[in-house]
Structures are given as C-alpha cells and as structure tokens.
Amino acid sequence: MVKYGLDYTRCRWILPLLLGIGVIFGIIALAGWGWLESQTLPYVLQASLWQICRRGDQGGEWSCESLMGYAWGRAAAATYLVGFLLLVICFALAIIAFAIDTLRFNFIRGIGGLLFVAAVFSIMGLVIYPVKFSSEIEMTGINMFSWAYGFGWTTAIMEICLGFFFCCLPNYEDQILGNVKPTYFYSSP
C-alpha cells in the first residue's frame, strides 16, 4: 500500500473495508444468541447479550429472562453498544476521509484515536459480561462462551489493530503522497 500510495485505486479502500467488516462482526455479536450456551447434553441454557433462556432437564419449553433487570447486564450491554456506535462513527468518518482527493492525515489519526476509545468500551462490556454472569446466575452442566461472544472479541481486536494502522499511517505521509525521491541501488560494472 505504501509503495503505490493511497491514490492507488485498489489500496485506497482497504482500511474502510476492514472497518466495515468490523461493523458486520459487531452486528453479529449484538444480535447473536451464542454468547453463552450449554456445551453438553441436555442443552438447557442459551444466552445472548440481552437475555438468558433456560429449559428443564427433560426438555420442554424455553423460559426466557431479560438480563436488563441486572445492573451488570445493563452495564455490559451499554458499554459494548457504545463501543459499537463509536466503531460505526469511525467507519463513516473513514469513508469521508478516503473519499476526499487530498487526504487529511491528522483527521485519519483522529479516527485511530477514536478506534482505541471504541476498543476500550467494547472490552469493558466483554469483560463485565462473563465475570458477573458466572458469579450471579446459577448455571447447570457444562457451559461455554460461544460464537457470538467470539465475534464480540474479534470486533474489539479489529478496533485495536485498525487503531494502530490509522494512527501510524500519517507517519508515512511523504511516501504515500509520492513526495520522496526514489533511491536506486545500482553498482557500476
């Protein structure tokens, strides 16, 4: 990407595309039912960020209870949701930043800083949830934090990594804009 510069058509949209993938992963984590599930038979527990559903050992109907009745449930949902909203804002700002012909590198660095703030909020929600869930809700059998919880962590890791890319990109401003004279390594025969 640095070799051809951000004006190179295929490379210009890589970072906003990765942010878009992070937004999709965040939506999956927010809407997914696989935050916590029973690992072995009988499957009696299933939880999302928003509610927990149980059924008796012999099968039967699922009975669901909202996690918003717990203070820690509201805190986990709120902090993860704030991190997700900041990620969506960063995605919109990245689209704007890379659509402009002349890049504003300080603007790009600000997006990186906002991504770090989003990662902090996301990680807070992802830590509050399992700690308080396992200590305050009675669980039977063997349970595991599952795929939707993993998508939440993937989103947080992407926020951190993309934050580094957005913050470090302005350090290569001259190379990206083509203002550096190329050096040739040539030895005469």
TORKOL-4160 file (C-alpha; in steps of 0.2 Angstrom, whole numbers, padded with zeros to 4 digits, m for minus):
189
<pt num="1" X="0000" Y="0000" Z="0000"/>
<pt num="2" X="0014" Y="0012" Z="0004"/>
<pt num="3" X="0023" Y="0008" Z="m0012"/>
<pt num="4" X="0009" Y="0014" Z="m0023"/>
<pt num="5" X="0001" Y="0026" Z="m0012"/>
<pt num="6" X="m0016" Y="0028" Z="m0006"/>
<pt num="7" X="m0021" Y="0035" Z="m0023"/>
<pt num="8" X="m0018" Y="0018" Z="m0030"/>
<pt num="9" X="m0036" Y="0013" Z="m0033"/>
<pt num="10" X="m0036" Y="m0005" Z="m0026"/>
<pt num="11" X="m0027" Y="0000" Z="m0010"/>
<pt num="12" X="m0036" Y="0016" Z="m0005"/>
<pt num="13" X="m0051" Y="0007" Z="0002"/>
<pt num="14" X="m0043" Y="m0007" Z="0012"/>
<pt num="15" X="m0044" Y="0002" Z="0029"/>
<pt num="16" X="m0063" Y="0007" Z="0027"/>
<pt num="17" X="m0067" Y="m0010" Z="0021"/>
<pt num="18" X="m0059" Y="m0018" Z="0036"/>
<pt num="19" X="m0069" Y="m0006" Z="0047"/>
<pt num="20" X="m0084" Y="m0011" Z="0038"/>
<pt num="21" X="m0080" Y="m0030" Z="0041"/>
<pt num="22" X="m0078" Y="m0025" Z="0060"/>
<pt num="23" X="m0096" Y="m0017" Z="0059"/>
<pt num="24" X="m0103" Y="m0033" Z="0052"/>
<pt num="25" X="m0095" Y="m0043" Z="0066"/>
<pt num="26" X="m0101" Y="m0031" Z="0079"/>
<pt num="27" X="m0119" Y="m0033" Z="0072"/>
<pt num="28" X="m0117" Y="m0052" Z="0073"/>
<pt num="29" X="m0111" Y="m0050" Z="0091"/>
<pt num="30" X="m0125" Y="m0039" Z="0096"/>
<pt num="31" X="m0139" Y="m0049" Z="0088"/>
<pt num="32" X="m0132" Y="m0067" Z="0091"/>
<pt num="33" X="m0139" Y="m0079" Z="0103"/>
<pt num="34" X="m0122" Y="m0088" Z="0106"/>
<pt num="35" X="m0114" Y="m0078" Z="0120"/>
<pt num="36" X="m0116" Y="m0092" Z="0132"/>
<pt num="37" X="m0123" Y="m0110" Z="0128"/>
<pt num="38" X="m0124" Y="m0127" Z="0136"/>
<pt num="39" X="m0109" Y="m0137" Z="0130"/>
<pt num="40" X="m0116" Y="m0155" Z="0133"/>
<pt num="41" X="m0132" Y="m0163" Z="0133"/>
<pt num="42" X="m0145" Y="m0159" Z="0139"/>
<pt num="43" X="m0145" Y="m0142" Z="0131"/>
<pt num="44" X="m0153" Y="m0132" Z="0145"/>
<pt num="45" X="m0145" Y="m0114" Z="0144"/>
<pt num="46" X="m0143" Y="m0101" Z="0130"/>
<pt num="47" X="m0139" Y="m0083" Z="0132"/>
<pt num="48" X="m0137" Y="m0068" Z="0122"/>
<pt num="49" X="m0131" Y="m0050" Z="0127"/>
<pt num="50" X="m0149" Y="m0046" Z="0131"/>
<pt num="51" X="m0157" Y="m0061" Z="0139"/>
<pt num="52" X="m0155" Y="m0079" Z="0145"/>
<pt num="53" X="m0166" Y="m0094" Z="0141"/>
<pt num="54" X="m0167" Y="m0110" Z="0151"/>
<pt num="55" X="m0177" Y="m0126" Z="0149"/>
<pt num="56" X="m0179" Y="m0141" Z="0160"/>
<pt num="57" X="m0168" Y="m0156" Z="0160"/>
<pt num="58" X="m0182" Y="m0166" Z="0152"/>
<pt num="59" X="m0184" Y="m0154" Z="0138"/>
<pt num="60" X="m0200" Y="m0144" Z="0136"/>
<pt num="61" X="m0202" Y="m0125" Z="0133"/>
<pt num="62" X="m0189" Y="m0112" Z="0134"/>
<pt num="63" X="m0192" Y="m0099" Z="0148"/>
<pt num="64" X="m0183" Y="m0083" Z="0145"/>
<pt num="65" X="m0177" Y="m0069" Z="0157"/>
<pt num="66" X="m0170" Y="m0052" Z="0152"/>
<pt num="67" X="m0153" Y="m0048" Z="0158"/>
<pt num="68" X="m0158" Y="m0029" Z="0158"/>
<pt num="69" X="m0165" Y="m0032" Z="0175"/>
<pt num="70" X="m0147" Y="m0034" Z="0182"/>
<pt num="71" X="m0136" Y="m0019" Z="0184"/>
<pt num="72" X="m0122" Y="m0028" Z="0177"/>
<pt num="73" X="m0132" Y="m0033" Z="0162"/>
<pt num="74" X="m0136" Y="m0015" Z="0158"/>
<pt num="75" X="m0118" Y="m0010" Z="0160"/>
<pt num="76" X="m0112" Y="m0024" Z="0149"/>
<pt num="77" X="m0124" Y="m0020" Z="0135"/>
<pt num="78" X="m0122" Y="m0001" Z="0137"/>
<pt num="79" X="m0103" Y="m0002" Z="0136"/>
<pt num="80" X="m0102" Y="m0014" Z="0122"/>
<pt num="81" X="m0116" Y="m0004" Z="0112"/>
<pt num="82" X="m0106" Y="0012" Z="0115"/>
<pt num="83" X="m0090" Y="0004" Z="0108"/>
<pt num="84" X="m0100" Y="m0002" Z="0093"/>
<pt num="85" X="m0108" Y="0015" Z="0090"/>
<pt num="86" X="m0090" Y="0023" Z="0090"/>
<pt num="87" X="m0085" Y="0010" Z="0078"/>
<pt num="88" X="m0099" Y="0014" Z="0066"/>
<pt num="89" X="m0094" Y="0033" Z="0068"/>
<pt num="90" X="m0076" Y="0028" Z="0063"/>
<pt num="91" X="m0082" Y="0019" Z="0048"/>
<pt num="92" X="m0092" Y="0034" Z="0042"/>
<pt num="93" X="m0078" Y="0046" Z="0045"/>
<pt num="94" X="m0066" Y="0034" Z="0036"/>
<pt num="95" X="m0077" Y="0034" Z="0021"/>
<pt num="96" X="m0077" Y="0053" Z="0021"/>
<pt num="97" X="m0058" Y="0054" Z="0024"/>
<pt num="98" X="m0054" Y="0042" Z="0010"/>
<pt num="99" X="m0066" Y="0049" Z="m0002"/>
<pt num="100" X="m0058" Y="0066" Z="m0002"/>
<pt num="101" X="m0045" Y="0068" Z="m0015"/>
<pt num="102" X="m0032" Y="0076" Z="m0003"/>
<pt num="103" X="m0030" Y="0066" Z="0012"/>
<pt num="104" X="m0031" Y="0075" Z="0029"/>
<pt num="105" X="m0018" Y="0064" Z="0039"/>
<pt num="106" X="m0022" Y="0072" Z="0056"/>
<pt num="107" X="m0041" Y="0068" Z="0053"/>
<pt num="108" X="m0035" Y="0050" Z="0049"/>
<pt num="109" X="m0025" Y="0050" Z="0066"/>
<pt num="110" X="m0041" Y="0056" Z="0075"/>
<pt num="111" X="m0050" Y="0041" Z="0068"/>
<pt num="112" X="m0037" Y="0030" Z="0075"/>
<pt num="113" X="m0038" Y="0038" Z="0092"/>
<pt num="114" X="m0057" Y="0036" Z="0092"/>
<pt num="115" X="m0055" Y="0017" Z="0087"/>
<pt num="116" X="m0045" Y="0015" Z="0103"/>
<pt num="117" X="m0059" Y="0023" Z="0113"/>
<pt num="118" X="m0071" Y="0011" Z="0105"/>
<pt num="119" X="m0060" Y="m0004" Z="0109"/>
<pt num="120" X="m0059" Y="0001" Z="0127"/>
<pt num="121" X="m0078" Y="0002" Z="0128"/>
<pt num="122" X="m0080" Y="m0015" Z="0119"/>
<pt num="123" X="m0068" Y="m0024" Z="0130"/>
<pt num="124" X="m0076" Y="m0017" Z="0146"/>
<pt num="125" X="m0093" Y="m0024" Z="0140"/>
<pt num="126" X="m0084" Y="m0041" Z="0135"/>
<pt num="127" X="m0076" Y="m0042" Z="0152"/>
<pt num="128" X="m0091" Y="m0037" Z="0163"/>
<pt num="129" X="m0102" Y="m0050" Z="0155"/>
<pt num="130" X="m0093" Y="m0066" Z="0159"/>
<pt num="131" X="m0087" Y="m0061" Z="0176"/>
<pt num="132" X="m0104" Y="m0056" Z="0183"/>
<pt num="133" X="m0114" Y="m0069" Z="0173"/>
<pt num="134" X="m0104" Y="m0083" Z="0180"/>
<pt num="135" X="m0105" Y="m0076" Z="0198"/>
<pt num="136" X="m0123" Y="m0071" Z="0199"/>
<pt num="137" X="m0133" Y="m0083" Z="0188"/>
<pt num="138" X="m0135" Y="m0101" Z="0193"/>
<pt num="139" X="m0129" Y="m0112" Z="0179"/>
<pt num="140" X="m0131" Y="m0131" Z="0177"/>
<pt num="141" X="m0120" Y="m0143" Z="0167"/>
<pt num="142" X="m0105" Y="m0138" Z="0157"/>
<pt num="143" X="m0107" Y="m0121" Z="0148"/>
<pt num="144" X="m0096" Y="m0111" Z="0136"/>
<pt num="145" X="m0095" Y="m0094" Z="0129"/>
<pt num="146" X="m0099" Y="m0097" Z="0111"/>
<pt num="147" X="m0098" Y="m0089" Z="0094"/>
<pt num="148" X="m0107" Y="m0073" Z="0096"/>
<pt num="149" X="m0096" Y="m0069" Z="0111"/>
<pt num="150" X="m0081" Y="m0073" Z="0100"/>
<pt num="151" X="m0087" Y="m0061" Z="0086"/>
<pt num="152" X="m0088" Y="m0048" Z="0100"/>
<pt num="153" X="m0069" Y="m0051" Z="0104"/>
<pt num="154" X="m0065" Y="m0051" Z="0086"/>
<pt num="155" X="m0073" Y="m0034" Z="0084"/>
<pt num="156" X="m0063" Y="m0027" Z="0099"/>
<pt num="157" X="m0046" Y="m0034" Z="0092"/>
<pt num="158" X="m0050" Y="m0027" Z="0075"/>
<pt num="159" X="m0053" Y="m0010" Z="0083"/>
<pt num="160" X="m0036" Y="m0010" Z="0092"/>
<pt num="161" X="m0027" Y="m0016" Z="0076"/>
<pt num="162" X="m0035" Y="m0004" Z="0065"/>
<pt num="163" X="m0032" Y="0010" Z="0078"/>
<pt num="164" X="m0014" Y="0007" Z="0076"/>
<pt num="165" X="m0015" Y="0007" Z="0057"/>
<pt num="166" X="m0025" Y="0024" Z="0057"/>
<pt num="167" X="m0013" Y="0032" Z="0069"/>
<pt num="168" X="0003" Y="0026" Z="0061"/>
<pt num="169" X="m0002" Y="0030" Z="0043"/>
<pt num="170" X="0002" Y="0049" Z="0044"/>
<pt num="171" X="0020" Y="0044" Z="0048"/>
<pt num="172" X="0022" Y="0038" Z="0030"/>
<pt num="173" X="0013" Y="0054" Z="0023"/>
<pt num="174" X="0028" Y="0058" Z="0011"/>
<pt num="175" X="0029" Y="0040" Z="0004"/>
<pt num="176" X="0010" Y="0039" Z="0002"/>
<pt num="177" X="0009" Y="0055" Z="m0007"/>
<pt num="178" X="0025" Y="0052" Z="m0018"/>
<pt num="179" X="0035" Y="0066" Z="m0011"/>
<pt num="180" X="0050" Y="0056" Z="m0008"/>
<pt num="181" X="0064" Y="0054" Z="m0021"/>
<pt num="182" X="0067" Y="0036" Z="m0025"/>
<pt num="183" X="0083" Y="0029" Z="m0021"/>
<pt num="184" X="0091" Y="0016" Z="m0033"/>
<pt num="185" X="0104" Y="0004" Z="m0028"/>
<pt num="186" X="0115" Y="0002" Z="m0043"/>
<pt num="187" X="0133" Y="m0004" Z="m0044"/>
<pt num="188" X="0143" Y="0000" Z="m0060"/>
<pt num="189" X="0151" Y="m0014" Z="m0068"/>
